[in-house]
């Protein structure tokens, strides 16, 4: 029986497959979104387990959200510079 060697980072920070429109900015944002979700999960678990006060958990999640929003803006996710205002894509 063959054993597959698992990378520690792949185990701790699993990544899901991306099924959306394949563009570099979408792939980068998807990676950022998955990292956000993973970190929020850890923070929630620490707060639920009594290892972190609720206000600190809130502040950390708020900071992570701001980073994700900044990433979305910098990558121009949701914008289409080739469409005129009011034009609907095909």
PyMOL CGO cylinders between C-alpha atoms (Angstrom):
from pymol import cmd
from pymol.cgo import CYLINDER

trace = [
    CYLINDER, 0.00, 0.00, 0.00, 1.42, 3.35, -1.08, 0.3, 1, 1, 1, 1, 1, 1,
    CYLINDER, 1.42, 3.35, -1.08, 1.34, 6.20, 1.45, 0.3, 1, 1, 1, 1, 1, 1,
    CYLINDER, 1.34, 6.20, 1.45, 0.94, 9.76, 0.27, 0.3, 1, 1, 1, 1, 1, 1,
    CYLINDER, 0.94, 9.76, 0.27, 3.14, 12.31, 2.03, 0.3, 1, 1, 1, 1, 1, 1,
    CYLINDER, 3.14, 12.31, 2.03, 1.05, 15.28, 3.19, 0.3, 1, 1, 1, 1, 1, 1,
    CYLINDER, 1.05, 15.28, 3.19, 2.61, 18.71, 3.50, 0.3, 1, 1, 1, 1, 1, 1,
    CYLINDER, 2.61, 18.71, 3.50, 2.01, 20.23, 6.95, 0.3, 1, 1, 1, 1, 1, 1,
    CYLINDER, 2.01, 20.23, 6.95, 0.84, 23.56, 5.46, 0.3, 1, 1, 1, 1, 1, 1,
    CYLINDER, 0.84, 23.56, 5.46, -1.59, 21.79, 3.13, 0.3, 1, 1, 1, 1, 1, 1,
    CYLINDER, -1.59, 21.79, 3.13, -3.04, 20.01, 6.15, 0.3, 1, 1, 1, 1, 1, 1,
    CYLINDER, -3.04, 20.01, 6.15, -3.31, 23.09, 8.38, 0.3, 1, 1, 1, 1, 1, 1,
    CYLINDER, -3.31, 23.09, 8.38, -4.36, 25.49, 5.61, 0.3, 1, 1, 1, 1, 1, 1,
    CYLINDER, -4.36, 25.49, 5.61, -6.39, 23.44, 3.13, 0.3, 1, 1, 1, 1, 1, 1,
    CYLINDER, -6.39, 23.44, 3.13, -7.34, 25.09, -0.16, 0.3, 1, 1, 1, 1, 1, 1,
    CYLINDER, -7.34, 25.09, -0.16, -10.48, 24.34, -2.11, 0.3, 1, 1, 1, 1, 1, 1,
    CYLINDER, -10.48, 24.34, -2.11, -10.57, 24.13, -5.90, 0.3, 1, 1, 1, 1, 1, 1,
    CYLINDER, -10.57, 24.13, -5.90, -11.59, 27.23, -7.82, 0.3, 1, 1, 1, 1, 1, 1,
    CYLINDER, -11.59, 27.23, -7.82, -14.41, 26.75, -10.32, 0.3, 1, 1, 1, 1, 1, 1,
    CYLINDER, -14.41, 26.75, -10.32, -15.03, 30.36, -11.36, 0.3, 1, 1, 1, 1, 1, 1,
    CYLINDER, -15.03, 30.36, -11.36, -13.80, 32.34, -14.35, 0.3, 1, 1, 1, 1, 1, 1,
    CYLINDER, -13.80, 32.34, -14.35, -10.06, 31.73, -14.53, 0.3, 1, 1, 1, 1, 1, 1,
    CYLINDER, -10.06, 31.73, -14.53, -8.31, 35.09, -14.49, 0.3, 1, 1, 1, 1, 1, 1,
    CYLINDER, -8.31, 35.09, -14.49, -5.22, 35.91, -12.43, 0.3, 1, 1, 1, 1, 1, 1,
    CYLINDER, -5.22, 35.91, -12.43, -7.05, 38.46, -10.27, 0.3, 1, 1, 1, 1, 1, 1,
    CYLINDER, -7.05, 38.46, -10.27, -9.87, 36.00, -9.55, 0.3, 1, 1, 1, 1, 1, 1,
    CYLINDER, -9.87, 36.00, -9.55, -7.42, 33.29, -8.51, 0.3, 1, 1, 1, 1, 1, 1,
    CYLINDER, -7.42, 33.29, -8.51, -5.55, 35.70, -6.21, 0.3, 1, 1, 1, 1, 1, 1,
    CYLINDER, -5.55, 35.70, -6.21, -8.78, 36.95, -4.65, 0.3, 1, 1, 1, 1, 1, 1,
    CYLINDER, -8.78, 36.95, -4.65, -10.01, 33.39, -4.16, 0.3, 1, 1, 1, 1, 1, 1,
    CYLINDER, -10.01, 33.39, -4.16, -6.79, 32.53, -2.30, 0.3, 1, 1, 1, 1, 1, 1,
    CYLINDER, -6.79, 32.53, -2.30, -7.22, 35.67, -0.17, 0.3, 1, 1, 1, 1, 1, 1,
    CYLINDER, -7.22, 35.67, -0.17, -10.85, 34.77, 0.54, 0.3, 1, 1, 1, 1, 1, 1,
    CYLINDER, -10.85, 34.77, 0.54, -9.93, 31.23, 1.61, 0.3, 1, 1, 1, 1, 1, 1,
    CYLINDER, -9.93, 31.23, 1.61, -7.19, 32.58, 3.88, 0.3, 1, 1, 1, 1, 1, 1,
    CYLINDER, -7.19, 32.58, 3.88, -9.70, 35.04, 5.40, 0.3, 1, 1, 1, 1, 1, 1,
    CYLINDER, -9.70, 35.04, 5.40, -12.17, 32.23, 6.08, 0.3, 1, 1, 1, 1, 1, 1,
    CYLINDER, -12.17, 32.23, 6.08, -9.49, 30.04, 7.66, 0.3, 1, 1, 1, 1, 1, 1,
    CYLINDER, -9.49, 30.04, 7.66, -8.28, 32.81, 9.96, 0.3, 1, 1, 1, 1, 1, 1,
    CYLINDER, -8.28, 32.81, 9.96, -11.83, 33.77, 10.96, 0.3, 1, 1, 1, 1, 1, 1,
    CYLINDER, -11.83, 33.77, 10.96, -12.46, 30.13, 11.83, 0.3, 1, 1, 1, 1, 1, 1,
    CYLINDER, -12.46, 30.13, 11.83, -9.39, 30.02, 14.09, 0.3, 1, 1, 1, 1, 1, 1,
    CYLINDER, -9.39, 30.02, 14.09, -10.37, 33.27, 15.80, 0.3, 1, 1, 1, 1, 1, 1,
    CYLINDER, -10.37, 33.27, 15.80, -13.93, 32.04, 16.36, 0.3, 1, 1, 1, 1, 1, 1,
    CYLINDER, -13.93, 32.04, 16.36, -12.64, 28.79, 17.84, 0.3, 1, 1, 1, 1, 1, 1,
    CYLINDER, -12.64, 28.79, 17.84, -10.25, 30.63, 20.16, 0.3, 1, 1, 1, 1, 1, 1,
    CYLINDER, -10.25, 30.63, 20.16, -13.04, 32.94, 21.33, 0.3, 1, 1, 1, 1, 1, 1,
    CYLINDER, -13.04, 32.94, 21.33, -15.50, 30.06, 21.78, 0.3, 1, 1, 1, 1, 1, 1,
    CYLINDER, -15.50, 30.06, 21.78, -12.91, 28.12, 23.77, 0.3, 1, 1, 1, 1, 1, 1,
    CYLINDER, -12.91, 28.12, 23.77, -12.32, 31.07, 26.09, 0.3, 1, 1, 1, 1, 1, 1,
    CYLINDER, -12.32, 31.07, 26.09, -8.76, 31.65, 24.89, 0.3, 1, 1, 1, 1, 1, 1,
    CYLINDER, -8.76, 31.65, 24.89, -9.54, 35.09, 23.42, 0.3, 1, 1, 1, 1, 1, 1,
    CYLINDER, -9.54, 35.09, 23.42, -11.87, 37.81, 24.68, 0.3, 1, 1, 1, 1, 1, 1,
    CYLINDER, -11.87, 37.81, 24.68, -14.84, 38.65, 22.42, 0.3, 1, 1, 1, 1, 1, 1,
    CYLINDER, -14.84, 38.65, 22.42, -13.75, 42.26, 21.80, 0.3, 1, 1, 1, 1, 1, 1,
    CYLINDER, -13.75, 42.26, 21.80, -10.29, 41.14, 20.66, 0.3, 1, 1, 1, 1, 1, 1,
    CYLINDER, -10.29, 41.14, 20.66, -11.84, 38.52, 18.37, 0.3, 1, 1, 1, 1, 1, 1,
    CYLINDER, -11.84, 38.52, 18.37, -14.13, 41.17, 16.91, 0.3, 1, 1, 1, 1, 1, 1,
    CYLINDER, -14.13, 41.17, 16.91, -11.22, 43.58, 16.32, 0.3, 1, 1, 1, 1, 1, 1,
    CYLINDER, -11.22, 43.58, 16.32, -9.10, 40.89, 14.64, 0.3, 1, 1, 1, 1, 1, 1,
    CYLINDER, -9.10, 40.89, 14.64, -11.95, 39.83, 12.35, 0.3, 1, 1, 1, 1, 1, 1,
    CYLINDER, -11.95, 39.83, 12.35, -12.68, 43.47, 11.52, 0.3, 1, 1, 1, 1, 1, 1,
    CYLINDER, -12.68, 43.47, 11.52, -9.01, 43.98, 10.54, 0.3, 1, 1, 1, 1, 1, 1,
    CYLINDER, -9.01, 43.98, 10.54, -9.06, 40.83, 8.39, 0.3, 1, 1, 1, 1, 1, 1,
    CYLINDER, -9.06, 40.83, 8.39, -12.25, 42.08, 6.69, 0.3, 1, 1, 1, 1, 1, 1,
    CYLINDER, -12.25, 42.08, 6.69, -10.58, 45.42, 5.89, 0.3, 1, 1, 1, 1, 1, 1,
    CYLINDER, -10.58, 45.42, 5.89, -7.62, 43.56, 4.36, 0.3, 1, 1, 1, 1, 1, 1,
    CYLINDER, -7.62, 43.56, 4.36, -9.98, 41.47, 2.21, 0.3, 1, 1, 1, 1, 1, 1,
    CYLINDER, -9.98, 41.47, 2.21, -11.89, 44.57, 1.08, 0.3, 1, 1, 1, 1, 1, 1,
    CYLINDER, -11.89, 44.57, 1.08, -8.61, 46.30, 0.18, 0.3, 1, 1, 1, 1, 1, 1,
    CYLINDER, -8.61, 46.30, 0.18, -7.56, 43.21, -1.78, 0.3, 1, 1, 1, 1, 1, 1,
    CYLINDER, -7.56, 43.21, -1.78, -10.85, 43.22, -3.70, 0.3, 1, 1, 1, 1, 1, 1,
    CYLINDER, -10.85, 43.22, -3.70, -10.46, 46.90, -4.55, 0.3, 1, 1, 1, 1, 1, 1,
    CYLINDER, -10.46, 46.90, -4.55, -6.81, 46.56, -5.61, 0.3, 1, 1, 1, 1, 1, 1,
    CYLINDER, -6.81, 46.56, -5.61, -7.58, 43.55, -7.80, 0.3, 1, 1, 1, 1, 1, 1,
    CYLINDER, -7.58, 43.55, -7.80, -10.61, 45.35, -9.29, 0.3, 1, 1, 1, 1, 1, 1,
    CYLINDER, -10.61, 45.35, -9.29, -12.88, 42.38, -8.60, 0.3, 1, 1, 1, 1, 1, 1,
    CYLINDER, -12.88, 42.38, -8.60, -16.44, 43.10, -9.75, 0.3, 1, 1, 1, 1, 1, 1,
    CYLINDER, -16.44, 43.10, -9.75, -15.36, 45.87, -12.08, 0.3, 1, 1, 1, 1, 1, 1,
    CYLINDER, -15.36, 45.87, -12.08, -15.25, 45.59, -15.86, 0.3, 1, 1, 1, 1, 1, 1,
    CYLINDER, -15.25, 45.59, -15.86, -13.25, 48.44, -17.40, 0.3, 1, 1, 1, 1, 1, 1,
    CYLINDER, -13.25, 48.44, -17.40, -14.33, 47.41, -20.92, 0.3, 1, 1, 1, 1, 1, 1,
    CYLINDER, -14.33, 47.41, -20.92, -18.03, 48.10, -20.36, 0.3, 1, 1, 1, 1, 1, 1,
    CYLINDER, -18.03, 48.10, -20.36, -19.61, 51.54, -20.74, 0.3, 1, 1, 1, 1, 1, 1,
    CYLINDER, -19.61, 51.54, -20.74, -21.67, 52.81, -17.83, 0.3, 1, 1, 1, 1, 1, 1,
    CYLINDER, -21.67, 52.81, -17.83, -25.05, 51.13, -17.85, 0.3, 1, 1, 1, 1, 1, 1,
    CYLINDER, -25.05, 51.13, -17.85, -24.07, 48.48, -20.40, 0.3, 1, 1, 1, 1, 1, 1,
    CYLINDER, -24.07, 48.48, -20.40, -25.04, 44.95, -19.46, 0.3, 1, 1, 1, 1, 1, 1,
    CYLINDER, -25.04, 44.95, -19.46, -22.50, 42.18, -20.19, 0.3, 1, 1, 1, 1, 1, 1,
    CYLINDER, -22.50, 42.18, -20.19, -23.48, 39.29, -22.49, 0.3, 1, 1, 1, 1, 1, 1,
]
cmd.load_cgo(trace, "trace")
